[in-house]
Structure formats: structure tokens, C-alpha cells
Amino acid sequence: MQWDLSTSSYTFNYPNGAGDFNFYLSVSDTNYDFEYPTIFIDNGEVFHFSNYGLFSPDHPCSYSDVEDFCDDGVPKNNQSICCNNFIYVDIPDYSQEICEIYKSETNIKSEDGNFMASLNATFYVFMEGLNISVTNFKSFRDDNYKFMCMLSDTSCTGDNSNPFSNCSFTFPTNDFRFDMSFIFEHYSTLATKLIRRNKIFFKEGNIPFTQADPCWNQTSPIPFGKGTKSETKFCCTKFKTAVTSTASSSTTVIPGSKCSKYSSKTNVTDGSSSFIANYRFNDTGLIVEIIDYKSYTTSTVQLEAYSKDLFSQTCR
């Protein structure tokens, strides 16, 4: 395209995916090639490409240093893309429903609805990242695929004869957007979309994954795909719910073999949090004392007591 610089702005269509901008400027018969930093665009939202991050007031810009392709002595130029205006949203500090396993299913269809290709993958969440396994791939003719993260070197590859493959993704320290692209021949579509803020994963629109609403679905045209479209379903299939609890009595015993104090220790099976409490009876009721609570995320612990003939009570 050619941009008349007397016009302050220019609008053009840009498909979802990673890419960069090249501007060619001619000044006094000297041509300059300005290559702006690679960014990731999804439905009008722009994300860092180099550090996987969301643009934020603390990190509003993406930078790059570019040298001319021709070694003609033209000096290096510095480029940046910045967000100048932010929309603020409320993000919780913790979530009671944490996902352990996600699964994705993506289908590519022709303009008339005929099957072209499909890919299934499983994502196992651990403390430092994701282990990714492609569990199935089919296509209407013998071909290969690439299942890759648009924001890192993570890539799973295979074909009809060898559909299974594995790869991994390490979480950066900052808030980030994680997208996996399913590439088949020259067709490319998003098959996974995760947003992490405050170490919590969200769907598009900062909607949390819950047992009541565990899936993100999208049907969209494929850029430059001549009418082809993709149908994607990405769901949390296993939430962390397994908790083990052990209780033991104190060694302090009063006359009559009655225990004066009990203690309990509760551990989440993956080691992400633990809780210790003491319990003492007096003449009128039970006294609960929280001794220790540890968690790898900022959170609040709450004990609830239930009785058939009394109101329920809480201890935080």
C-alpha cells in the first residue's frame, strides 16, 4: 500500500496472528527501510511478541533495533510501538477453581462445509509452565501440521502417519497472553487462547474458567483462506479438587481420658497450599485457632462449622 503522509492516519485490514510492519521512506533519493517490532494481533487487541506480555502502564512499549538489509552504511534505526491509552479492568487476586488440564479441538472446513483438517491437543499445567501433547491429527489428504505458540519457540509438529507430538511452554514472570496456532498447508487459525493475570488463567474478555463454564468456543474465517473457516473448542477438563486431610489428637490429656486440644493438618495434593489449626473445647463450645496457612498465590482461608441445631459459623 502507499500512504500519503499528508494524511494523519491510514486504515487497513490486518489478519489475526504475529507480524511486523515495514515502512519504506524515500528522502532526497535515499531509501530507508523502517521495520517496526513484531507484534501479535487478535481481534483488534495488540500484544508484545518478544516477551509474550500484555501492554500495561508498567510496560507500555515494544522496542527493536533494525539495520538496513543492504550493507550500505545506513545507520541502525530504533523502533517502538506503544500503547498510549489503557482501559482498566478489575481482576481478582485469587481463584477458588484452578485448572489442571485443558483440551482443545480444532476443525478446518472449506467454504461449502467439507472437512479439511482437525487437531486435538491436551495441556497439562504445572507450576512453571505447560506440557502440551497433540493427541490426534487428520487431514483430507496426506500432509503435515505445525501446532505452535505465536509468542515463543514452542512448536509441536507431525503428519497423518505420525500425528502424536509433544512440546512445552515456560511461563514468563509477567502477565501474558498465550495463543497456539494450528497451521495446515497455508491455512492458519488460533486453536488455543489463554490470558494470565495475577497467576490466574482467563478466557477472552477476562472470564475465568469454572466448572460451570469450562469452555471457550470460537468460529472464525481463516485469513486469506478463500472462504475456509475454523471451529475451535478449548476447555478445562480437570479442576484441582483433591484435598487430603489428617487429624491427630494432642498428647495433653486431662483426667477422665478426655482430650483438651486437637490439631489438624490439611495439604492440597499438588503441594500448592497447606493449613494447620488447633481445636479446644471449653464449657460452652469449640475454640478454633488457625496456626499456619501457606499458598503459592495470594488467597484467604476460611473454616466453616455446621450444626444441625445451630447457625453455621466461619473462621477466617
KEVEXBA-9338 format. One record per residue (C-alpha): x, y, z; residue number from 1. Coordinates in steps of 0.05 Angstrom, whole numbers, plus 5000, padded with zeros to 4 digits. Each point is the difference from the previous one (the first is absolute). Example, Ala and Ser with C-alpha at 12.3 -4.5 7.8 and 13.67 -1.06 7.14 Angstrom:
VOMAR     u     v     w  num
VOMAR  5246  4910  5156    1
VOMAR  5027  5069  4987    2
//
This chain:
VOMAR     u     v     w  num
VOMAR  5000  5000  5000    1
VOMAR  5022  5072  4991    2
VOMAR  4987  5050  5055    3
VOMAR  4994  5074  4985    4
VOMAR  5036  5031  5060    5
VOMAR  4957  5062  4994    6
VOMAR  4945  4955  5030    7
VOMAR  5006  4993  5075    8
VOMAR  4975  4928  5003    9
VOMAR  4990  4940  4956   10
VOMAR  4954  4941  5010   11
VOMAR  5014  4931  4972   12
VOMAR  4979  4928  5015   13
VOMAR  5047  4956  5041   14
VOMAR  4985  4926  5012   15
VOMAR  5007  4968  5068   16
VOMAR  5071  4975  5014   17
VOMAR  5071  5022  5010   18
VOMAR  5033  5049  4952   19
VOMAR  5039  5063  4991   20
VOMAR  4994  5065  4961   21
VOMAR  5050  5024  4948   22
VOMAR  4999  5072  4979   23
VOMAR  5042  5024  4941   24
VOMAR  5017  5073  5001   25
VOMAR  5035  5037  4944   26
VOMAR  5035  5065  5017   27
VOMAR  5042  5036  4948   28
VOMAR  5008  4937  4958   29
VOMAR  5022  4961  5062   30
VOMAR  4956  4940  5019   31
VOMAR  4991  4981  5073   32
VOMAR  4969  4935  5023   33
VOMAR  4965  5007  5068   34
VOMAR  4980  4933  5029   35
VOMAR  4957  5007  5062   36
VOMAR  5002  4949  5056   37
VOMAR  4962  4935  4991   38
VOMAR  4934  5000  5036   39
VOMAR  4941  4952  5007   40
VOMAR  4930  5022  4981   41
VOMAR  4936  4964  5018   42
VOMAR  4932  5031  4985   43
VOMAR  5027  5070  5006   44
VOMAR  5042  4988  5063   45
VOMAR  5075  5009  4996   46
VOMAR  5051  4961  5042   47
VOMAR  5075  4999  5008   48
VOMAR  5035  4949  4957   49
VOMAR  5069  5000  5032   50
VOMAR  4980  4989  5073   51
VOMAR  4930  4969  4991   52
VOMAR  4972  5057  5042   53
VOMAR  4938  5042  5002   54
VOMAR  5011  5074  4989   55
VOMAR  4993  5033  5068   56
VOMAR  5015  5067  5033   57
VOMAR  5064  4968  5028   58
VOMAR  5020  4972  4931   59
VOMAR  4965  5044  4949   60
VOMAR  5049  4991  4942   61
VOMAR  5032  4947  4956   62
VOMAR  5069  5018  4972   63
VOMAR  5048  4976  4946   64
VOMAR  5065  5020  4967   65
VOMAR  5002  4989  4925   66
VOMAR  5056  5005  4950   67
VOMAR  4990  5009  4926   68
VOMAR  5001  4935  4960   69
VOMAR  5052  5031  4954   70
VOMAR  5067  5014  5030   71
VOMAR  5004  5070  4972   72
VOMAR  5021  5037  5063   73
VOMAR  4930  5022  5017   74
VOMAR  4997  5007  5076   75
VOMAR  4959  4954  5043   76
VOMAR  4930  5026  5018   77
VOMAR  4963  4990  5065   78
VOMAR  4926  4984  4998   79
VOMAR  4945  4995  5051   80
VOMAR  4926  4985  5003   81
VOMAR  4964  5028  5062   82
VOMAR  4931  4999  5031   83
VOMAR  4981  5071  5018   84
VOMAR  4932  4988  5032   85
VOMAR  4979  4943  5045   86
VOMAR  4932  4973  5020   87
VOMAR  5002  4975  5072   88
VOMAR  4965  4936  5021   89
VOMAR  4989  4967  5068   90
VOMAR  5040  4935  5008   91
VOMAR  4992  4956  5063   92
VOMAR  5060  4984  5043   93
VOMAR  4985  4926  5003   94
VOMAR  4953  4947  4972   95
VOMAR  4967  4942  5038   96
VOMAR  4998  4958  4936   97
VOMAR  5069  4985  4971   98
VOMAR  5006  4960  4936   99
VOMAR  5049  4941  4995  100
VOMAR  4986  4976  4929  101
VOMAR  4974  5036  4938  102
VOMAR  4980  4967  4934  103
VOMAR  4991  5031  4931  104
VOMAR  4963  4977  4938  105
VOMAR  5007  5038  4934  106
VOMAR  4968  4985  4933  107
VOMAR  5014  5034  4933  108
VOMAR  4944  4998  4948  109
VOMAR  4995  5024  4929  110
VOMAR  4951  5054  4978  111
VOMAR  4947  4948  4984  112
VOMAR  5009  4966  5068  113
VOMAR  5043  4941  4979  114
VOMAR  5052  4972  5048  115
VOMAR  5072  5021  4988  116
VOMAR  5039  4988  5064  117
VOMAR  4993  4992  5075  118
VOMAR  5047  5001  5060  119
VOMAR  4991  4980  5073  120
VOMAR  5049  5018  5056  121
VOMAR  5005  4994  5076  122
VOMAR  5034  5052  5045  123
VOMAR  5027  4978  5068  124
VOMAR  5010  5058  5048  125
VOMAR  5059  5000  5049  126
VOMAR  5031  5055  5042  127
VOMAR  5049  5025  4948  128
VOMAR  4962  4990  4935  129
VOMAR  4960  4954  4955  130
VOMAR  5015  4931  4972  131
VOMAR  4964  4993  4933  132
VOMAR  4982  4935  4964  133
VOMAR  4967  4996  4932  134
VOMAR  4956  4939  5006  135
VOMAR  4969  4998  4930  136
VOMAR  5007  5030  4931  137
VOMAR  4961  4985  4936  138
VOMAR  4998  5033  4932  139
VOMAR  4964  4988  4935  140
VOMAR  5066  4984  4966  141
VOMAR  5069  4979  5023  142
VOMAR  5033  5061  5030  143
VOMAR  5035  5025  5063  144
VOMAR  4981  5050  5053  145
VOMAR  5032  5050  5047  146
VOMAR  4969  5016  5068  147
VOMAR  5039  5059  5026  148
VOMAR  4998  5055  5051  149
VOMAR  4999  5066  4965  150
VOMAR  5041  5033  5055  151
VOMAR  5059  4952  5011  152
VOMAR  5039  4942  4969  153
VOMAR  4949  4949  5025  154
VOMAR  4980  4955  4941  155
VOMAR  4970  4931  4992  156
VOMAR  5004  4969  4930  157
VOMAR  4974  4936  4967  158
VOMAR  4962  4971  4941  159
VOMAR  4945  4949  4984  160
VOMAR  5048  4942  5010  161
VOMAR  5030  5027  5064  162
VOMAR  4947  5045  5031  163
VOMAR  5025  4998  5072  164
VOMAR  5050  5052  5025  165
VOMAR  5020  5036  5063  166
VOMAR  5027  5069  5018  167
VOMAR  5001  5046  5060  168
VOMAR  4992  5073  5018  169
VOMAR  5033  5036  5059  170
VOMAR  4960  5055  5034  171
VOMAR  5032  5069  4999  172
VOMAR  4999  5039  5065  173
VOMAR  4954  5055  4975  174
VOMAR  4927  4998  4981  175
VOMAR  4994  4971  4930  176
VOMAR  4956  4974  4944  177
VOMAR  5011  4929  4976  178
VOMAR  4974  4980  4931  179
VOMAR  5013  4936  4961  180
VOMAR  4991  5001  4925  181
VOMAR  4981  4939  4959  182
VOMAR  5035  5005  4932  183
VOMAR  4981  4953  4944  184
VOMAR  5027  5013  4930  185
VOMAR  4991  5075  4992  186
VOMAR  4941  5003  5048  187
VOMAR  5012  5027  5070  188
VOMAR  4950  5008  5057  189
VOMAR  5000  5011  5075  190
VOMAR  4987  4935  5038  191
VOMAR  5015  5023  5071  192
VOMAR  4990  5065  5036  193
VOMAR  5021  5011  5073  194
VOMAR  5011  5065  5037  195
VOMAR  5038  5000  5066  196
VOMAR  4992  5056  5050  197
VOMAR  5019  4996  5074  198
VOMAR  5021  4927  4985  199
VOMAR  4927  4983  4982  200
VOMAR  4979  4976  4931  201
VOMAR  4943  5034  4964  202
VOMAR  4963  4993  4935  203
VOMAR  4991  5057  4951  204
VOMAR  4969  5059  5036  205
VOMAR  5033  4981  5066  206
VOMAR  4947  4947  5015  207
VOMAR  5026  4945  5047  208
VOMAR  4996  4926  4984  209
VOMAR  4951  4968  5049  210
VOMAR  4967  4932  5007  211
VOMAR  4934  5033  4982  212
VOMAR  5031  5034  4939  213
VOMAR  5064  4962  4981  214
VOMAR  5005  5014  4924  215
VOMAR  5019  5054  4950  216
VOMAR  4970  4991  4930  217
VOMAR  5015  5037  4936  218
VOMAR  4979  4994  4927  219
VOMAR  5038  5047  4954  220
VOMAR  5022  5008  4927  221
VOMAR  5072  4983  4984  222
VOMAR  5040  5059  4974  223
VOMAR  5013  4993  4925  224
VOMAR  4966  4932  5003  225
VOMAR  4952  5009  4942  226
VOMAR  4938  4990  5042  227
VOMAR  5028  4947  5047  228
VOMAR  4982  5005  5073  229
VOMAR  5022  4969  5066  230
VOMAR  4960  4975  5059  231
VOMAR  5037  4997  5066  232
VOMAR  4981  4975  5068  233
VOMAR  5048  5009  5059  234
VOMAR  4979  4973  5068  235
VOMAR  5025  4987  5070  236
VOMAR  4987  4926  5010  237
VOMAR  5028  4991  5070  238
VOMAR  4999  5048  5058  239
VOMAR  5041  4995  5064  240
VOMAR  4951  4972  5050  241
VOMAR  5039  4944  5035  242
VOMAR  5016  5018  5072  243
VOMAR  5028  4954  5053  244
VOMAR  4990  5012  5073  245
VOMAR  5029  4966  5061  246
VOMAR  4981  5012  5073  247
VOMAR  5036  4979  5062  248
VOMAR  4986  5009  5074  249
VOMAR  5045  5038  5047  250
VOMAR  5042  4963  5050  251
VOMAR  4974  5045  5056  252
VOMAR  4946  4961  5036  253
VOMAR  4957  5022  5059  254
VOMAR  4971  4952  5052  255
VOMAR  4946  4956  4973  256
VOMAR  5039  4987  4935  257
VOMAR  4969  5061  4966  258
VOMAR  5042  5037  4949  259
VOMAR  5010  5074  5014  260
VOMAR  5026  5021  4932  261
VOMAR  4997  4972  4929  262
VOMAR  5040  5020  4939  263
VOMAR  4991  4989  4926  264
VOMAR  5045  5008  4940  265
VOMAR  4972  5005  4929  266
VOMAR  5042  4997  4936  267
VOMAR  4978  5010  4928  268
VOMAR  5027  4940  4963  269
VOMAR  5043  5040  4951  270
VOMAR  5035  5036  5058  271
VOMAR  4973  5068  4980  272
VOMAR  4972  5015  5070  273
VOMAR  4997  4974  5071  274
VOMAR  4960  5016  5063  275
VOMAR  5008  4985  5074  276
VOMAR  4949  5014  5055  277
VOMAR  4989  4984  5074  278
VOMAR  4933  4985  5033  279
VOMAR  4984  5006  5074  280
VOMAR  4935  4987  5038  281
VOMAR  4977  5043  5058  282
VOMAR  4936  4997  5040  283
VOMAR  4959  5034  4946  284
VOMAR  5029  4982  4933  285
VOMAR  5058  4987  4954  286
VOMAR  5057  5050  4992  287
VOMAR  5036  4998  4932  288
VOMAR  5069  5029  4992  289
VOMAR  5033  5006  4931  290
VOMAR  5074  4985  5011  291
VOMAR  5030  5003  4929  292
VOMAR  4977  5008  4929  293
VOMAR  5045  5000  4937  294
VOMAR  4982  5008  4927  295
VOMAR  5039  5016  4936  296
VOMAR  4946  5052  4982  297
VOMAR  4971  5057  5041  298
VOMAR  4937  4971  5031  299
VOMAR  4955  4997  5061  300
VOMAR  4985  4937  5040  301
VOMAR  4933  4990  5033  302
VOMAR  4974  4946  5047  303
VOMAR  4926  4987  5003  304
VOMAR  4965  4964  5057  305
VOMAR  4932  4967  4990  306
VOMAR  4951  4976  5052  307
VOMAR  4931  4969  4995  308
VOMAR  4971  5045  5054  309
VOMAR  5044  5062  4997  310
VOMAR  5017  5052  4948  311
VOMAR  5061  4988  4957  312
VOMAR  5062  5038  5021  313
VOMAR  5064  5021  4965  314
VOMAR  5072  5012  5020  315
VOMAR  5047  5039  4953  316
//
